[in-house]
Amino acid sequence: MFAGRAGKTDIELEIRIRMPRQQLLHVLRLDRAKLNPVHIFEQLRLEEALYRANDDNWIVVNDGGNAIPHPSVVLGISGKPTVMCDVSRVERESVPLFRRFTGGGTVVVGRGTTFISLIGNKSMLPPKDTRGPRELMRWSGKWYSNALEECGVDVKSMNNDEHTFALRENDYVLGNRKFAGNAQGLSRTRFVHHTSVLWNYKKQDMKLLQNPTKQPEYRAKREHEDFLIPLSETMSNRESLPNALIAELSKSIHFDELIEIDPDDSIIQNILLQDHHKSNTYVNTENEKIPNWSFNVQKRWL
């Protein structure tokens, strides 16, 4: 036992140890970086670092079409270009392929794609909601439903309108047409849930993808033009959904503080420099890993 009276510094340290950690949400709005935009490949590189080498809660929003090159194609970690893509078209148009660190389907990234990712500690949600991908998907469906209702979108399933929101398997739909796809990753203490929202899209870009053999039952083998719907068909302001999602998170999880992070803040570069496993990679149409310099992707960070 130490003799004598504790100094002020010791008392402050003891208070800090006993105090519960604050529940903070870091908000990274890459979609507002118009002069130096962030390509989805760069965003995914950062998200893997946030997931594996950081212990804070983050929401990341990006406008995938601001950075070049576009269109681009992002495959899930098990996705194979020969199965998911029209390989001859991809090669003919020199479309870059990227394999991300999470599962899920294949995404064509163009000017109308909005990306929204939630990366955080499992402790921010009730344990039942992070037991696995399905449970996390169900929780996210409620999160999006509440946010979309704030944006004026019909979310009452009994209406069964062509613009009524619903969660179908791993997709967000309006009626029976998909406007957003999702992918998740879960570790012992962390999770990532990222969503690609079709605010708008070029029909020509969707021809880069095949109609896959393995697909949601509700798709019923429909071609992309009959299966997809842009969210802009039922909303007028592109920023409304990200804003509503952030507000809904703040309200439902009761974060102590929301901290907006500038993309050029040194914290971003420092996180990227942390030692961590890296699964994201560029690939060719044979699904072989290729060097990062193979495509002229705009770089935001070292």
Secondary structure as UniProt FT lines:
FT   HELIX           8..18
FT   STRAND          24..29
FT   HELIX           30..32
FT   HELIX           40..53
FT   STRAND          57..63
FT   TURN            64..65
FT   STRAND          72..75
FT   TURN            77..78
FT   HELIX           81..84
FT   HELIX           87..92
FT   TURN            93..94
FT   STRAND          97..99
FT   STRAND          107..109
FT   TURN            111..112
FT   STRAND          113..121
FT   HELIX           122..124
FT   HELIX           127..130
FT   HELIX           133..150
FT   TURN            151..152
FT   HELIX           157..159
FT   TURN            162..163
FT   STRAND          165..168
FT   TURN            169..170
FT   STRAND          171..174
FT   TURN            175..176
FT   STRAND          177..186
FT   STRAND          190..198
FT   HELIX           203..206
FT   TURN            207..208
FT   HELIX           217..219
FT   TURN            220..221
FT   HELIX           224..227
FT   HELIX           231..233
FT   TURN            238..239
FT   HELIX           240..253
FT   STRAND          257..261
FT   TURN            263..264
FT   HELIX           266..273
FT   STRAND          281..283
FT   TURN            285..286
FT   STRAND          289..290
FT   HELIX           292..294
//
